[in-house]
Amino acid sequence: MSYQVLARKWRPKSFKELVGQEHVVRALTHALEEQRLHHAYLFTGTRGVGKTTIARILAKALNCERGISANPCGECSSCQEIDQGRFVDLLEVDAATNTRVEEMRTLLENAVYAPTRGRFKVYVIDEVHMLSTAAFNAMLKTLEEPPEHVKFILATTDPQKIPVTVLSRCLQFNLKQMTVADTIFQIKRILEKENIPFEEKALPLIARAGQGSMRDSLSLLDQAIAFGAGEIKTEQVAQMLGAIDRDFLFYILEALINQNAQQLLEIAQNLTERAVAFSSVLQEFGLLLTRLQMLQFAPKSFEDDPEIEKLKAFANQFPGEWIQLAYQIVNIGRREMPLAPDEESGFLMTLLRLHAFRPGEVFYAAHDVVPQNTQNLNHTQTSHAPHFMDVPKRANVVPSASLPVKSAADILKM
């Protein structure tokens, strides 16, 4: 038997198996239980979030031989044929290859005939926004008042291209992108059922690379399994994706706390040897800075975060205003990357810019004051860990009355 990719093999077959999209599942479940069935549904969302999967589960719920239910049995011939893609009364149409009005008319002419096997004849039209204007006009009347035995399920990644006249005739559900937590949960469950050894730290790399698409994440999982010869290891996955081990992000923060420019150079060299995409490193570092800032101002939102202790340690060291400045520096570094002599130089200069700029350093040094961290989450400061804003006192520094002291943000704008 030929190998079946994970995205197809582990496609959810019931609402209970579906990960994410709770708002859609809840509405459809209540509608099925109360027999409040609409004649046309429209599922919108980016690729790989479950539009076609939900459409097939809904078709199975409508045609299960044990009756209309939110929990189809999955054992009767109708359920099994729908899972296998050979149910005669489930017609899946790819609008991208059937855009003409003649094809739509032929499809609608057959809708008047009663279903052969099932309770309903279900039309699933994928990428419906690709239909021509004439094709949309041809289906308007049937879509508004279809025969009682017909259900339409439309799916699209671009609802803005669908005429308002079609949208008004459908019950519309907007599917969200998959969260990293939901994607990790599904990947972990699949790996356990497939008996594939894995390292926990590798799963977030795959989940984030999927960018909210479960199908893309599972495709990357297939690739990672092949790359790792049947196992998932963090270093191999990072190498495959050109991603960065999150530990390097914390190494950068440690070097900034210690004001160690040499350590920053070594980190950049190490990442160069690993052939990591520097733009993605800055992107991940920007996400880390965002988490640190959120932890400073809304710590309760991180109570269940597995990295909470490590994040707290760094959030205590960095002033909130520096995190804002660092976030701006990182985004400017990403934007200027194509203008740099090479990516390594652009990345290195961004790190050195983070090292060079510290809000208020000139002011504090001139006034012989060492600033204190006002955002200490634990209200304690360890004696052995240097504070990021600790600045050595400078002798004979007198601020000029005629030359106002510029902040680092002002310098950056020059």
C-alpha positions in Angstrom: 0.0 0.0 0.0 1.3 3.4 -0.9 2.2 5.9 1.8 -0.5 8.4 2.8 0.6 11.8 3.9 -0.2 12.7 7.5 -2.5 15.6 6.5 -4.8 13.2 4.7 -4.3 10.2 7.0 -5.2 12.2 10.2 -7.9 14.4 8.7 -10.6 14.8 11.4 -13.6 12.6 10.7 -15.9 14.2 13.4 -16.4 17.4 15.2 -14.9 15.9 18.3 -11.6 15.2 16.5 -11.5 18.7 15.1 -8.8 21.0 16.7 -9.6 24.7 16.9 -12.6 26.4 15.3 -14.7 26.0 18.4 -17.0 28.8 17.4 -17.9 27.1 14.1 -18.3 23.6 15.7 -20.6 25.0 18.4 -22.9 26.7 15.9 -23.1 23.7 13.6 -23.6 21.2 16.5 -26.5 23.2 17.9 -28.1 23.5 14.4 -27.8 19.8 13.8 -29.2 18.8 17.2 -32.2 21.2 16.8 -32.7 20.4 13.1 -32.3 24.0 12.2 -30.6 23.3 8.9 -29.7 26.1 6.5 -29.7 25.4 2.8 -26.4 27.1 2.1 -23.2 27.5 4.1 -20.1 29.5 3.4 -16.8 28.8 5.1 -14.0 31.4 4.8 -10.4 31.3 6.0 -6.8 30.9 4.9 -5.4 27.7 3.5 -5.3 24.6 5.8 -7.6 25.8 8.6 -10.3 23.1 8.0 -12.8 24.4 5.5 -13.1 21.2 3.4 -12.8 19.1 6.5 -15.7 20.7 8.2 -17.7 20.5 4.9 -17.2 16.8 4.8 -18.1 16.3 8.4 -21.3 18.3 7.9 -22.1 16.2 4.8 -21.6 13.1 6.9 -23.8 14.5 9.7 -26.6 15.2 7.2 -26.5 11.8 5.5 -25.7 9.4 8.3 -28.0 6.4 8.1 -28.7 6.6 11.8 -30.2 10.0 11.4 -29.2 13.6 11.3 -26.8 14.2 14.2 -23.8 16.3 15.3 -22.0 13.0 16.0 -22.3 10.8 12.8 -21.6 7.1 13.5 -18.7 6.8 11.1 -19.7 3.1 10.7 -22.6 3.0 8.3 -22.0 2.8 4.5 -22.8 6.5 3.9 -20.3 7.7 6.5 -17.6 5.3 5.2 -18.1 6.3 1.6 -17.9 10.0 2.5 -14.7 9.4 4.3 -13.3 7.5 1.3 -14.5 10.2 -1.1 -16.8 8.0 -3.2 -20.3 9.0 -1.9 -22.5 9.5 -4.9 -24.6 12.3 -3.4 -21.6 14.3 -2.2 -20.3 16.4 -5.2 -17.1 18.2 -4.6 -16.4 20.9 -7.2 -13.2 22.8 -7.7 -14.4 26.3 -8.8 -10.8 27.1 -9.9 -11.1 24.6 -12.8 -14.8 25.0 -13.4 -15.2 28.7 -13.7 -17.5 29.0 -16.8 -21.2 29.5 -16.7 -21.9 26.4 -18.8 -20.4 24.2 -16.2 -22.4 25.8 -13.4 -25.6 25.4 -15.4 -25.0 21.7 -15.9 -24.3 21.3 -12.2 -27.5 23.1 -11.2 -29.7 21.2 -13.7 -28.8 18.0 -12.0 -29.7 19.4 -8.6 -33.4 19.0 -9.3 -33.1 15.2 -9.2 -33.5 13.4 -5.9 -30.4 11.9 -4.2 -29.5 8.4 -5.1 -28.3 7.1 -1.7 -28.3 9.8 0.9 -30.9 12.0 2.6 -29.5 15.1 1.0 -27.5 15.9 -2.2 -24.6 18.0 -0.9 -22.7 20.3 -3.2 -19.3 21.4 -1.9 -17.8 24.1 -4.1 -14.2 24.9 -3.2 -12.5 28.2 -4.0 -15.9 29.6 -5.0 -14.5 33.1 -5.5 -12.9 31.8 -8.7 -16.3 31.5 -10.5 -17.0 34.0 -13.2 -19.6 36.7 -12.8 -22.0 34.9 -15.2 -21.6 31.7 -13.2 -22.5 33.5 -10.0 -25.5 35.0 -11.6 -26.6 31.6 -12.9 -26.6 30.0 -9.4 -28.3 32.9 -7.6 -31.9 31.6 -7.9 -31.0 28.0 -7.1 -28.9 29.2 -4.2 -31.8 31.2 -2.7 -34.5 28.6 -3.2 -32.9 25.2 -3.7 -34.9 21.9 -3.7 -35.4 20.5 -0.2 -33.0 17.7 -0.8 -30.1 20.0 -1.8 -27.5 21.6 0.5 -24.8 23.9 -0.7 -21.4 24.2 1.1 -19.2 26.9 -0.3 -15.5 27.4 0.7 -13.2 30.3 -0.1 -9.9 31.9 0.9 -11.0 35.3 -0.5 -14.6 36.2 0.5 -14.1 39.8 -0.8 -14.4 38.5 -4.4 -17.8 36.9 -3.8 -20.8 39.0 -4.8 -22.9 40.4 -2.0 -25.9 38.8 -3.6 -24.3 35.4 -3.0 -23.1 36.2 0.6 -26.6 37.3 1.6 -28.0 33.8 0.6 -25.5 31.9 2.8 -24.8 31.2 6.4 -21.3 32.5 6.7 -18.6 31.1 9.1 -15.1 32.7 9.3 -12.5 30.2 10.3 -9.6 31.4 12.3 -5.9 30.6 11.8 -4.7 27.7 13.9 -2.9 28.8 17.1 0.6 27.5 17.8 -0.8 25.7 20.9 -3.5 23.9 18.9 -1.0 22.9 16.2 1.5 21.6 18.8 -1.3 19.6 20.4 -2.3 18.0 17.1 1.3 17.3 16.0 2.1 15.7 19.4 -1.1 13.5 19.2 -0.2 12.3 15.7 3.4 11.5 16.6 2.3 9.5 19.6 -0.1 7.5 17.5 2.5 6.9 14.8 5.0 5.9 17.5 7.6 8.3 16.2 10.1 9.5 18.8 10.3 13.3 19.1 11.8 16.1 21.2 9.3 18.6 22.7 11.3 21.7 21.8 11.1 20.7 18.1 7.3 20.9 17.9 7.0 24.7 18.3 9.4 25.2 15.5 7.2 23.2 13.1 4.0 24.8 14.5 5.3 28.4 14.0 6.6 27.6 10.5 3.1 26.4 9.5 1.9 30.0 10.0 -1.5 29.1 11.2 -2.2 26.4 8.6 -2.6 22.9 10.0 -2.1 21.3 6.6 1.2 23.2 6.1 2.4 22.2 9.6 1.6 18.5 8.9 3.4 18.7 5.6 6.5 20.1 7.4 6.1 17.3 9.9 6.3 14.8 7.1 9.4 16.5 5.8 10.9 16.5 9.3 10.3 12.8 9.8 12.0 12.1 6.5 14.9 14.5 7.3 15.4 12.9 10.7 15.2 9.3 9.5 12.0 8.5 11.4 12.5 10.8 14.5 12.1 14.4 15.3 15.1 16.2 16.8 15.2 19.9 17.6 18.6 20.6 15.9 17.6 18.7 12.8 14.3 20.5 12.5 15.9 23.9 13.0 18.5 23.0 10.3 15.7 21.9 7.9 13.6 25.0 8.4 16.5 27.4 8.6 15.0 28.4 11.9 16.8 29.5 15.1 16.9 27.6 18.4 15.1 29.9 20.9 18.1 29.5 23.3 20.1 31.8 21.0 17.5 34.6 21.5 18.1 34.3 25.3 21.9 34.3 24.7 21.5 37.6 22.9 19.6 39.0 25.9 22.3 37.8 28.3 25.0 39.5 26.1 23.0 42.7 26.2 22.6 42.6 30.0 26.3 41.9 30.4 27.2 44.6 27.8 29.3 42.1 26.1 29.8 43.0 22.4 32.2 40.2 21.9 29.6 37.7 22.9 27.2 39.2 20.4 29.8 38.8 17.6 30.2 35.1 18.6 26.5 34.5 18.5 26.3 36.1 15.0 29.2 33.9 13.9 27.5 30.8 15.3 24.3 31.6 13.5 26.2 32.1 10.3 27.8 28.7 10.5 24.3 27.2 11.0 23.0 28.9 7.8 20.1 30.5 9.7 18.0 33.1 7.9 18.9 36.3 9.8 15.5 37.9 8.9 13.7 35.1 10.7 16.1 35.5 13.7 15.1 39.2 14.0 11.4 38.2 13.5 11.6 35.7 16.4 13.6 38.2 18.5 10.8 40.8 17.9 8.2 38.2 19.1 10.3 37.6 22.2 10.5 41.3 23.0 6.8 41.5 22.6 6.3 38.7 25.2 8.7 40.4 27.6 6.8 43.7 27.3 3.4 41.9 27.8 4.8 40.1 30.8 5.9 43.5 32.3 2.5 45.1 31.9 0.1 42.1 32.0 1.8 39.3 33.9 -1.4 37.3 34.5 -1.7 36.5 30.8 1.5 34.3 31.1 0.5 32.2 34.1 0.4 29.0 31.9 3.4 29.8 29.8 6.1 27.0 30.1 8.9 29.6 29.9 7.4 31.9 32.5 10.4 31.7 34.9 12.9 32.4 32.2 10.9 35.3 30.8 10.5 36.8 34.3 14.2 36.8 34.9 14.8 38.8 31.7 11.7 41.1 32.2 13.2 42.1 35.5 16.4 43.2 33.9 15.1 45.4 31.1 13.3 48.7 31.5 10.0 48.9 29.6 11.3 51.9 27.5 14.3 50.0 26.3 12.1 47.1 25.1 10.1 49.5 23.1 13.3 51.0 21.5 14.7 47.5 20.9 11.5 46.4 19.2 11.8 49.4 16.9 15.5 48.7 16.2 14.8 45.0 15.3 12.0 46.0 12.9 14.2 48.6 11.3 17.0 46.0 11.0 14.6 43.6 9.2 13.5 46.4 6.9 17.1 47.5 6.0 18.4 43.9 5.6 18.2 44.1 1.7 20.2 47.3 1.8 23.0 45.8 3.9 26.3 44.7 2.2 25.3 41.2 3.1 22.7 39.6 5.5 25.4 38.8 8.2 26.5 42.5 8.3 23.0 43.7 8.5 22.2 41.4 11.4 25.4 42.1 13.2 24.9 45.9 13.0 21.4 45.4 14.4 22.8 43.6 17.4 25.4 46.3 17.9 22.8 48.9 17.7 20.9 47.1 20.4 24.1 47.1 22.4 24.9 50.8 21.8 21.6 52.5 22.5 20.3 52.6 26.1 17.5 55.1 26.9 18.6 57.9 29.2 22.2 56.6 29.6 23.7 60.0 28.9 21.3 61.7 31.3 21.9 59.2 34.1 25.7 59.3 33.7 25.7 63.1 33.6 23.7 63.4 36.8 25.7 60.6 38.6 22.5 58.5 39.0 22.1 54.8 38.5 18.5 54.1 37.3 16.5 51.5 39.1 14.2 49.0 37.4 10.6 50.1 38.0 9.2 47.0 36.4 10.6 44.3 38.7 8.1 41.6 38.9 9.4 39.9 42.0 10.4 43.2 43.7 13.8 41.8 44.4 17.1 42.2 42.6 19.7 39.5 42.7 23.2 40.8 43.7 25.2 38.7 41.3 23.2 39.6 38.1 24.1 43.0 36.6 21.2 45.2 35.7 20.9 46.2 32.1 20.8 49.9 32.9 23.7 49.8 35.3 26.1 52.4 33.8 29.6 53.1 35.1 29.9 56.6 36.6 31.7 59.0 34.4 33.9 61.8 35.8 33.8 65.4 34.7 30.6 65.1 32.7 28.8 68.4 32.7 25.6 68.8 30.6 25.7 72.0 28.5 22.8 74.3 29.0 22.9 75.3 25.3 23.0 71.7 24.0 20.0 69.6 25.2 20.6 66.0 25.8 19.1 63.8 23.1 17.5 60.5 23.9 18.4 57.3 22.0 15.1 57.4 20.2 16.0 60.9 18.9 19.4 59.7 17.8 17.9 56.8 16.0 15.6 59.1 13.9 18.5 61.2 12.8 
